Amino acid sequence: MIFRQIIYGNAMSPKYEIGQKVIITPVENQRLSPRDSDLGEYAGQSGQVIDYYWISTGADNFYIYTVKTETDNREIVLHEDEIQVYLG
């Protein structure tokens, strides 16, 4: 919990909030490494942000989000560029 308090106190704010409805949109022409998974089966599905984390690499900072899909209630972890605001 201490880690989350540090992140929320940072000037950099998340693009999506917990509870917000989003659409899963995998990045086009994304090269997959053995550590990555193909999000094609989730493309176009809606879900809800249930958590997020801020990661700092020293030079760059970025958010990753845990999204619970509406179709099968799976929790998947997505980069910020792999989701969009639900406008339905």
C-alpha positions in Angstrom: 0.0 0.0 0.0 2.9 2.4 0.6 4.0 2.0 -3.0 0.5 3.0 -4.2 0.6 6.1 -2.0 3.9 7.1 -3.5 2.5 6.7 -7.1 -0.6 8.7 -6.4 1.4 11.5 -5.0 3.5 11.8 -8.2 2.7 14.7 -10.6 2.3 12.2 -13.4 -1.4 11.1 -13.5 -2.9 8.0 -15.0 -4.8 8.2 -18.3 -7.5 5.8 -16.9 -9.0 5.6 -13.5 -10.1 2.6 -11.4 -13.7 1.7 -12.3 -13.5 3.3 -15.7 -14.9 1.3 -18.7 -12.4 0.7 -21.5 -12.1 -1.1 -24.8 -9.1 -3.4 -25.4 -7.3 -2.3 -28.6 -4.0 -4.2 -29.2 -1.3 -2.2 -30.9 -1.1 -2.8 -34.7 2.0 -4.7 -36.0 3.3 -5.3 -32.5 6.3 -7.6 -32.3 5.7 -10.2 -29.6 8.6 -11.4 -27.5 8.4 -14.7 -25.6 7.3 -12.7 -22.5 4.4 -11.1 -24.3 1.0 -12.6 -25.0 -1.1 -12.0 -28.1 -4.1 -9.9 -27.2 -5.9 -10.6 -30.5 -8.6 -12.7 -28.8 -9.5 -9.7 -26.5 -9.5 -7.1 -29.3 -12.7 -5.0 -29.2 -13.9 -6.4 -25.9 -14.9 -4.0 -23.2 -13.8 -4.2 -19.6 -13.3 -2.2 -16.4 -10.1 -0.9 -15.0 -9.7 -2.6 -11.5 -6.1 -1.5 -10.7 -3.1 0.2 -12.2 0.6 0.6 -11.4 3.2 3.2 -12.3 6.6 1.9 -13.5 9.7 4.0 -13.8 12.6 2.9 -15.9 14.7 5.9 -14.9 14.3 7.8 -18.2 10.7 6.9 -18.9 7.6 6.4 -16.8 4.5 4.5 -17.8 1.3 2.9 -16.5 0.1 -0.6 -16.8 -3.5 -1.5 -16.0 -5.4 -4.6 -14.8 -8.6 -4.8 -16.7 -11.5 -7.2 -15.9 -13.2 -8.2 -19.2 -17.0 -8.2 -19.3 -17.3 -11.2 -21.6 -15.6 -13.8 -19.4 -14.5 -11.9 -16.2 -10.8 -12.5 -16.9 -8.3 -10.1 -15.4 -5.6 -9.2 -17.9 -2.7 -6.7 -17.6 -2.5 -4.1 -20.4 -0.2 -1.3 -21.3 -1.7 2.2 -21.6 -1.6 2.1 -25.4 -3.5 -1.2 -25.5 -6.8 0.3 -24.2 -9.1 3.2 -25.0 -12.0 4.9 -23.3 -15.3 3.2 -23.8 -17.7 5.6 -25.6 -20.8 3.4 -25.8 
